[in-house]
Amino acid sequence: MGTDVSPGLRTARLVGRAFGVGAAIARRWRPRPLHPVGVVLTGTLTLDSDGAPGAAALGAPSAHPVVVRVSRAAGLPEPLPDVFGLAVHWTAGDQAQDLLLSATGLGRATRFLLAPRLRPLAGGFGTLMPFQDTDGRPVLLAAAPLRPSRRDRSRSGRGLAAPAGAELVVLSARPAGRWHRLGVLRCGATATADAPRLDPVRNAPGALRTFPWAAALRAPAYRAARDHQR
């Protein structure tokens, strides 16, 4: 017997395949079709608020050494604006945990919109699409720079290296709700090794899950991006 597929999921699959084709075409011109230019940092993710949406699924309270990659989505040269990405990878119980954030607004509408900017720390980062919490409800994750000092503001003009030593507050919210503090991401020094391959669909952090429609949109492009390393 066939399985009924909702019109929304069918549309997401079609759009996702188109994204995958686009990523595969881009790979012909550069090895990494998505976020080709980036800097890898050491860091620590501390989840210290167990009452926020998604906190239990993420295992709060907890702390993890992480690898952070700050990147330019289109790979445009400085000083042109670009959509900055903030990728965080850690391991919990021998299971990879991948959190990919993109430069977005943090308002109730702008949290769903990409925000090209000149400096990576000039605004917040969000997941755009929600994860599925353990209770089945959607939850968004985000990060925002913690009240930058004058030194931090001047440093933020130094491109991808700007987040080294920076602290960002980690947030969560229901799609139309207010943000709640989850913890802090502390970025360390620039690392010499490259970042591991990330897959936010297969390696959703903690006990969070990716909605089927979101996986259909994202998986083909990430699959095409991974193929360049095989």
Contacts in CASP RR format, 6 or more apart in sequence:
PFRMAT RR
TARGET T0000
AUTHOR 0000-0000-0000
METHOD contacts of the structure
MODEL  1
MGTDVSPGLRTARLVGRAFGVGAAIARRWRPRPLHPVGVVLTGTLTLDSD
GAPGAAALGAPSAHPVVVRVSRAAGLPEPLPDVFGLAVHWTAGDQAQDLL
LSATGLGRATRFLLAPRLRPLAGGFGTLMPFQDTDGRPVLLAAAPLRPSR
RDRSRSGRGLAAPAGAELVVLSARPAGRWHRLGVLRCGATATADAPRLDP
VRNAPGALRTFPWAAALRAPAYRAARDHQR
5 13 0 8 1.000
8 213 0 8 1.000
9 212 0 8 1.000
9 213 0 8 1.000
9 216 0 8 1.000
12 212 0 8 1.000
12 213 0 8 1.000
12 214 0 8 1.000
12 216 0 8 1.000
12 217 0 8 1.000
13 216 0 8 1.000
15 216 0 8 1.000
15 217 0 8 1.000
16 216 0 8 1.000
16 217 0 8 1.000
16 218 0 8 1.000
16 219 0 8 1.000
16 220 0 8 1.000
16 221 0 8 1.000
17 220 0 8 1.000
19 217 0 8 1.000
19 218 0 8 1.000
19 220 0 8 1.000
19 221 0 8 1.000
20 220 0 8 1.000
20 221 0 8 1.000
20 223 0 8 1.000
20 224 0 8 1.000
21 220 0 8 1.000
21 224 0 8 1.000
22 33 0 8 1.000
22 221 0 8 1.000
22 224 0 8 1.000
23 33 0 8 1.000
23 34 0 8 1.000
23 220 0 8 1.000
23 221 0 8 1.000
23 224 0 8 1.000
23 225 0 8 1.000
24 33 0 8 1.000
24 224 0 8 1.000
24 227 0 8 1.000
26 33 0 8 1.000
26 34 0 8 1.000
27 33 0 8 1.000
27 224 0 8 1.000
27 225 0 8 1.000
27 227 0 8 1.000
27 228 0 8 1.000
30 36 0 8 1.000
31 228 0 8 1.000
32 225 0 8 1.000
32 228 0 8 1.000
33 224 0 8 1.000
33 225 0 8 1.000
33 228 0 8 1.000
34 73 0 8 1.000
34 221 0 8 1.000
34 222 0 8 1.000
34 225 0 8 1.000
35 69 0 8 1.000
35 71 0 8 1.000
35 72 0 8 1.000
35 73 0 8 1.000
35 75 0 8 1.000
35 85 0 8 1.000
35 87 0 8 1.000
36 71 0 8 1.000
36 72 0 8 1.000
36 75 0 8 1.000
37 71 0 8 1.000
37 72 0 8 1.000
37 75 0 8 1.000
37 160 0 8 1.000
38 69 0 8 1.000
38 70 0 8 1.000
38 71 0 8 1.000
38 72 0 8 1.000
38 160 0 8 1.000
39 69 0 8 1.000
39 70 0 8 1.000
39 71 0 8 1.000
39 160 0 8 1.000
39 161 0 8 1.000
39 163 0 8 1.000
39 164 0 8 1.000
39 190 0 8 1.000
40 67 0 8 1.000
40 68 0 8 1.000
40 69 0 8 1.000
40 190 0 8 1.000
40 191 0 8 1.000
40 193 0 8 1.000
40 194 0 8 1.000
40 195 0 8 1.000
41 67 0 8 1.000
41 68 0 8 1.000
41 69 0 8 1.000
41 70 0 8 1.000
41 163 0 8 1.000
41 164 0 8 1.000
41 165 0 8 1.000
41 187 0 8 1.000
41 188 0 8 1.000
41 189 0 8 1.000
41 190 0 8 1.000
41 191 0 8 1.000
42 65 0 8 1.000
42 66 0 8 1.000
42 67 0 8 1.000
42 68 0 8 1.000
42 187 0 8 1.000
42 188 0 8 1.000
42 189 0 8 1.000
42 191 0 8 1.000
43 65 0 8 1.000
43 66 0 8 1.000
43 67 0 8 1.000
43 68 0 8 1.000
43 185 0 8 1.000
43 186 0 8 1.000
43 187 0 8 1.000
43 188 0 8 1.000
44 63 0 8 1.000
44 64 0 8 1.000
44 65 0 8 1.000
44 66 0 8 1.000
44 185 0 8 1.000
44 186 0 8 1.000
44 188 0 8 1.000
45 63 0 8 1.000
45 64 0 8 1.000
45 66 0 8 1.000
45 88 0 8 1.000
45 90 0 8 1.000
45 170 0 8 1.000
45 183 0 8 1.000
45 184 0 8 1.000
45 185 0 8 1.000
45 186 0 8 1.000
46 62 0 8 1.000
46 63 0 8 1.000
46 183 0 8 1.000
46 184 0 8 1.000
46 185 0 8 1.000
46 186 0 8 1.000
47 55 0 8 1.000
47 58 0 8 1.000
47 59 0 8 1.000
47 60 0 8 1.000
47 61 0 8 1.000
47 62 0 8 1.000
47 63 0 8 1.000
47 170 0 8 1.000
47 182 0 8 1.000
47 183 0 8 1.000
48 60 0 8 1.000
48 61 0 8 1.000
48 182 0 8 1.000
48 183 0 8 1.000
48 184 0 8 1.000
49 55 0 8 1.000
49 60 0 8 1.000
49 61 0 8 1.000
49 180 0 8 1.000
49 181 0 8 1.000
49 182 0 8 1.000
49 183 0 8 1.000
50 56 0 8 1.000
50 59 0 8 1.000
50 60 0 8 1.000
50 61 0 8 1.000
51 60 0 8 1.000
51 180 0 8 1.000
52 60 0 8 1.000
52 171 0 8 1.000
52 172 0 8 1.000
52 180 0 8 1.000
52 181 0 8 1.000
52 182 0 8 1.000
53 133 0 8 1.000
53 137 0 8 1.000
53 139 0 8 1.000
53 172 0 8 1.000
53 173 0 8 1.000
53 174 0 8 1.000
53 180 0 8 1.000
54 131 0 8 1.000
54 133 0 8 1.000
54 134 0 8 1.000
54 139 0 8 1.000
54 172 0 8 1.000
54 182 0 8 1.000
54 208 0 8 1.000
55 172 0 8 1.000
55 182 0 8 1.000
56 134 0 8 1.000
56 207 0 8 1.000
57 131 0 8 1.000
57 133 0 8 1.000
57 134 0 8 1.000
57 139 0 8 1.000
57 206 0 8 1.000
57 207 0 8 1.000
57 208 0 8 1.000
58 182 0 8 1.000
58 205 0 8 1.000
58 206 0 8 1.000
58 207 0 8 1.000
58 208 0 8 1.000
59 206 0 8 1.000
59 207 0 8 1.000
60 182 0 8 1.000
60 183 0 8 1.000
62 92 0 8 1.000
64 90 0 8 1.000
64 91 0 8 1.000
64 92 0 8 1.000
64 97 0 8 1.000
65 90 0 8 1.000
66 88 0 8 1.000
66 89 0 8 1.000
66 90 0 8 1.000
66 185 0 8 1.000
67 88 0 8 1.000
67 89 0 8 1.000
67 90 0 8 1.000
67 191 0 8 1.000
67 195 0 8 1.000
67 196 0 8 1.000
68 86 0 8 1.000
68 87 0 8 1.000
68 88 0 8 1.000
68 89 0 8 1.000
68 163 0 8 1.000
68 185 0 8 1.000
68 187 0 8 1.000
68 188 0 8 1.000
69 85 0 8 1.000
69 86 0 8 1.000
69 87 0 8 1.000
69 89 0 8 1.000
69 195 0 8 1.000
69 198 0 8 1.000
70 84 0 8 1.000
70 85 0 8 1.000
70 86 0 8 1.000
70 87 0 8 1.000
70 120 0 8 1.000
70 160 0 8 1.000
70 162 0 8 1.000
70 163 0 8 1.000
71 84 0 8 1.000
71 85 0 8 1.000
71 87 0 8 1.000
71 160 0 8 1.000
72 82 0 8 1.000
72 83 0 8 1.000
72 84 0 8 1.000
72 85 0 8 1.000
72 160 0 8 1.000
73 82 0 8 1.000
73 83 0 8 1.000
73 84 0 8 1.000
73 85 0 8 1.000
73 102 0 8 1.000
74 82 0 8 1.000
74 83 0 8 1.000
75 82 0 8 1.000
76 82 0 8 1.000
78 159 0 8 1.000
79 118 0 8 1.000
81 116 0 8 1.000
81 117 0 8 1.000
81 118 0 8 1.000
82 116 0 8 1.000
82 117 0 8 1.000
83 102 0 8 1.000
83 103 0 8 1.000
83 114 0 8 1.000
83 115 0 8 1.000
83 116 0 8 1.000
83 117 0 8 1.000
84 102 0 8 1.000
84 103 0 8 1.000
84 117 0 8 1.000
84 120 0 8 1.000
84 125 0 8 1.000
85 100 0 8 1.000
85 101 0 8 1.000
85 102 0 8 1.000
85 103 0 8 1.000
85 120 0 8 1.000
85 125 0 8 1.000
86 100 0 8 1.000
86 101 0 8 1.000
86 102 0 8 1.000
86 103 0 8 1.000
86 120 0 8 1.000
86 125 0 8 1.000
86 143 0 8 1.000
86 163 0 8 1.000
86 168 0 8 1.000
87 98 0 8 1.000
87 99 0 8 1.000
87 100 0 8 1.000
87 101 0 8 1.000
87 195 0 8 1.000
87 198 0 8 1.000
88 98 0 8 1.000
88 99 0 8 1.000
88 100 0 8 1.000
88 101 0 8 1.000
88 185 0 8 1.000
89 96 0 8 1.000
89 97 0 8 1.000
89 98 0 8 1.000
89 99 0 8 1.000
89 195 0 8 1.000
89 196 0 8 1.000
89 198 0 8 1.000
90 97 0 8 1.000
91 97 0 8 1.000
92 206 0 8 1.000
95 203 0 8 1.000
95 206 0 8 1.000
96 196 0 8 1.000
96 199 0 8 1.000
96 203 0 8 1.000
97 203 0 8 1.000
97 204 0 8 1.000
97 205 0 8 1.000
97 206 0 8 1.000
98 198 0 8 1.000
98 199 0 8 1.000
98 200 0 8 1.000
98 203 0 8 1.000
98 204 0 8 1.000
98 205 0 8 1.000
99 127 0 8 1.000
99 141 0 8 1.000
99 200 0 8 1.000
99 205 0 8 1.000
100 127 0 8 1.000
100 198 0 8 1.000
100 200 0 8 1.000
101 125 0 8 1.000
101 126 0 8 1.000
101 127 0 8 1.000
101 141 0 8 1.000
101 142 0 8 1.000
101 143 0 8 1.000
102 114 0 8 1.000
102 125 0 8 1.000
102 126 0 8 1.000
102 127 0 8 1.000
102 128 0 8 1.000
103 114 0 8 1.000
103 115 0 8 1.000
103 116 0 8 1.000
103 117 0 8 1.000
103 120 0 8 1.000
103 123 0 8 1.000
103 124 0 8 1.000
103 125 0 8 1.000
103 126 0 8 1.000
104 110 0 8 1.000
104 111 0 8 1.000
104 112 0 8 1.000
104 113 0 8 1.000
104 114 0 8 1.000
104 115 0 8 1.000
104 124 0 8 1.000
104 125 0 8 1.000
104 126 0 8 1.000
104 128 0 8 1.000
104 142 0 8 1.000
105 111 0 8 1.000
105 113 0 8 1.000
105 115 0 8 1.000
105 123 0 8 1.000
105 124 0 8 1.000
105 126 0 8 1.000
106 123 0 8 1.000
106 124 0 8 1.000
106 126 0 8 1.000
106 142 0 8 1.000
106 144 0 8 1.000
106 171 0 8 1.000
106 179 0 8 1.000
108 176 0 8 1.000
108 177 0 8 1.000
111 126 0 8 1.000
111 128 0 8 1.000
111 140 0 8 1.000
111 142 0 8 1.000
111 173 0 8 1.000
112 128 0 8 1.000
114 128 0 8 1.000
115 123 0 8 1.000
115 124 0 8 1.000
117 123 0 8 1.000
118 157 0 8 1.000
119 156 0 8 1.000
119 157 0 8 1.000
119 159 0 8 1.000
119 162 0 8 1.000
120 156 0 8 1.000
120 159 0 8 1.000
120 160 0 8 1.000
120 162 0 8 1.000
120 163 0 8 1.000
121 145 0 8 1.000
121 148 0 8 1.000
121 152 0 8 1.000
121 156 0 8 1.000
121 162 0 8 1.000
121 163 0 8 1.000
121 166 0 8 1.000
122 156 0 8 1.000
123 144 0 8 1.000
123 145 0 8 1.000
124 142 0 8 1.000
124 143 0 8 1.000
124 144 0 8 1.000
124 145 0 8 1.000
125 142 0 8 1.000
125 143 0 8 1.000
125 144 0 8 1.000
125 168 0 8 1.000
126 140 0 8 1.000
126 141 0 8 1.000
126 142 0 8 1.000
126 143 0 8 1.000
127 140 0 8 1.000
127 141 0 8 1.000
127 142 0 8 1.000
129 211 0 8 1.000
129 214 0 8 1.000
129 217 0 8 1.000
129 218 0 8 1.000
130 138 0 8 1.000
130 139 0 8 1.000
130 140 0 8 1.000
130 175 0 8 1.000
130 211 0 8 1.000
130 214 0 8 1.000
131 138 0 8 1.000
131 139 0 8 1.000
131 140 0 8 1.000
131 141 0 8 1.000
131 204 0 8 1.000
131 205 0 8 1.000
131 208 0 8 1.000
131 209 0 8 1.000
131 210 0 8 1.000
131 211 0 8 1.000
132 138 0 8 1.000
132 139 0 8 1.000
132 208 0 8 1.000
132 209 0 8 1.000
132 210 0 8 1.000
132 211 0 8 1.000
133 139 0 8 1.000
133 208 0 8 1.000
134 207 0 8 1.000
134 208 0 8 1.000
137 174 0 8 1.000
138 174 0 8 1.000
138 175 0 8 1.000
138 211 0 8 1.000
139 172 0 8 1.000
139 173 0 8 1.000
139 174 0 8 1.000
139 208 0 8 1.000
140 172 0 8 1.000
140 173 0 8 1.000
140 174 0 8 1.000
140 175 0 8 1.000
141 170 0 8 1.000
141 171 0 8 1.000
141 172 0 8 1.000
141 182 0 8 1.000
142 170 0 8 1.000
142 171 0 8 1.000
142 172 0 8 1.000
142 173 0 8 1.000
142 179 0 8 1.000
143 168 0 8 1.000
143 169 0 8 1.000
143 170 0 8 1.000
143 171 0 8 1.000
143 185 0 8 1.000
144 168 0 8 1.000
144 169 0 8 1.000
144 171 0 8 1.000
145 152 0 8 1.000
145 166 0 8 1.000
145 167 0 8 1.000
145 168 0 8 1.000
146 166 0 8 1.000
146 167 0 8 1.000
146 168 0 8 1.000
146 169 0 8 1.000
146 184 0 8 1.000
148 156 0 8 1.000
148 166 0 8 1.000
152 166 0 8 1.000
155 162 0 8 1.000
156 162 0 8 1.000
161 190 0 8 1.000
163 187 0 8 1.000
164 187 0 8 1.000
164 188 0 8 1.000
164 189 0 8 1.000
164 190 0 8 1.000
165 186 0 8 1.000
165 187 0 8 1.000
165 188 0 8 1.000
165 189 0 8 1.000
166 186 0 8 1.000
166 187 0 8 1.000
167 184 0 8 1.000
167 185 0 8 1.000
167 186 0 8 1.000
167 187 0 8 1.000
168 184 0 8 1.000
168 185 0 8 1.000
168 187 0 8 1.000
169 181 0 8 1.000
169 183 0 8 1.000
169 184 0 8 1.000
169 185 0 8 1.000
170 181 0 8 1.000
170 182 0 8 1.000
170 183 0 8 1.000
170 184 0 8 1.000
170 185 0 8 1.000
171 179 0 8 1.000
171 180 0 8 1.000
171 181 0 8 1.000
171 182 0 8 1.000
172 179 0 8 1.000
172 180 0 8 1.000
172 182 0 8 1.000
173 179 0 8 1.000
173 180 0 8 1.000
197 226 0 8 1.000
197 229 0 8 1.000
199 222 0 8 1.000
199 226 0 8 1.000
200 210 0 8 1.000
200 218 0 8 1.000
200 222 0 8 1.000
201 210 0 8 1.000
201 214 0 8 1.000
201 215 0 8 1.000
201 218 0 8 1.000
201 219 0 8 1.000
201 222 0 8 1.000
204 210 0 8 1.000
210 218 0 8 1.000
END
